[in-house]
Amino acid sequence: MSQNPRHPAASFAAASAAMPLPNALPSIAALATSQGVPPAGSPTEPVLDIHDIQGNSLVGFNSDAQAFLFFRIDEVAAAKRSLRALLPRVATVEEVLAFRRLYRALRARRGRVAGSVAATWLNLAVSSPGIAKLTSQDEADRFTSDAFKLGMAARAALLGDDTDVHGNPVGWMVGHKAMTPDLLVILASDSVEALEAELERVCAMVAGLTLQHVERGHNLPGRLSGHEHFGFKDGISQPGVRGRVSDAPTDFLTPRLIDPSDPLALSHAKPGQPLVWPGQFVLGRQYPVQSALDEVTPQVNVDPQPAWAVNGSFLVFRRLTQNVPGFWKFARDMATELAGKHPSLAGLTATHFASLLVGRWPSGAPIMRTPDADDEAMAAHRIAVNDFQFALATPSVKLLPEAADPPDQFSAAPADDEGVRCPFGAHVRKVNPRDDTTELGGSERTLLKRILRRGIPFGMALADPMRPSRSKADRGLLFVSYQASIEDQFEFLMTDWANSIVNPRAYPGAADDIPAGHDPIIGQQGSPNRQRTFTLPIDGVPTTFTVPRDFVTTTGGGYFFAPSITALKTVLST
Ligand code: N7H
């Protein structure tokens, strides 16, 4: 392990002010107590190449402050020297996971960790033009993803973004024709000062590169901590990536919290968190992908093209500006209108209406479990907050003793195959319909569409997002996702589900199906008519209304590839 004090991983061992920590990184094995017990009949999971895969993909930095540095390569030889210089700072899955486990161990023992451990991380990604510059056009062309090769701006119209008559995105600050980055450097830290210091160091270290654009993201302050700008808790539901981080049979990347005697343990890490084979997120024949036939059996993967893409992952970046006052004005107006028109909705609040659009209350509590009012205690319970499904009643699950304390005694989610409790169009039901049968078929197919989300808000928060405001300040989400296929995962979620009024599910009508409408958060009706619809079942009758304008607007973006450490060392910087 590197002892270089400037190495980001080394910096977390040194950062403990409150408690002396060992000089070197604690080994993961030392911290890995049991990560769960696989039930009999579980398929063997591959050992992930945790020294070679970048850490933000499979684990996630989850830091309070992040910076996204977009560079153009002007001088190839100097740019390669810069990459070589940055290489020791690139955080791997091993390092980020070691930190995560240390953090969890301290929190379990001491209750809180604030200030005792800190880390500053760096990860790198390259665009297709960047790869062409660092290797050759032929090499860049060997990637099989057309979306990646074309870039996000060329896909803007397909994604439903606002575009001009030539199909070019309108209003983008980064990633448009005049500013197509070659290289993306992501910095992350829990301290803004440490982040800014690292940003300066990185800029001073590199040559042959022009810094085109910087985005700064941060956890929102005060009671909005962990929430996005509309005021809803974010970062709750992620797929559980299968795979082990050492040869030990139970050293799983994703801790398993279900008792092995419970049948759900075969397919889930914990209730609400299905296990997904790692080939859905990282490239390589050694990592199986999901099968379209059942949720457990691994499906053989293929070698990536080019071969050096192994252990890499596609990174989608989207700068999403949020119109917070507009969103809440719409929610207030609709709540008043619906409450006035329908006696059964008398007393409907803007918060309740907005929660029906999201599928969760601002605290994060799922409306499937608490349909009438927010429930902060449910949201704070680490199992209850994500233990729900849609079509069938959610069964009770036997957890391992440490996960069952305190027990989840909140009311369980009933079956909602009719989309009455949680509208089919609600954001979280659109982008992850869980056990719903979709236009693709059985729910096992939804697992092929899962992504790893690593976004962070940007811009100043409104003190109270729900209160009327004339603020026009630029704020939103720096959306980041990792996946093995841009087309089949991120683009699918946008084009086939969020932007579709009928998929993944519609309401059955007497003659024809009644559309569920767009995803009211991220769904887009392409240019020039951006008017959307949403369907809410009222007194058992699916009732469709208009959503007048986008509350989330794309103001930049790009498709990148996060290569392995080996590829950075042996292909991209030589
Ligand atoms: Fe979404 N929001 O505040 O309404 N999202 N999202 N998202 N999102 C989620 O479970 C939000 C965006 C997904 O497994 C929550 O972590 C906003 C894009 C997926 O149950 C909330 C923006 C895409 C999930 C929001 C935005 C997705 C998810 C609940 C943009 C993909 C997990 C918290 C500004 C194309 C669903 C949580 C599951 C959850 C919001 C963007 C996808 C509150 C404001 C672009 C897969």
Residues whose N, C-alpha, C, O or C-beta is under 5 A from the ligand:
A	BS01	N7H	E228 F232 K233 D234 G235 I236 S237 L320 V358 H427 V428 V431 N432 L477 F479 F490 L493 M494 I521 I522 V552
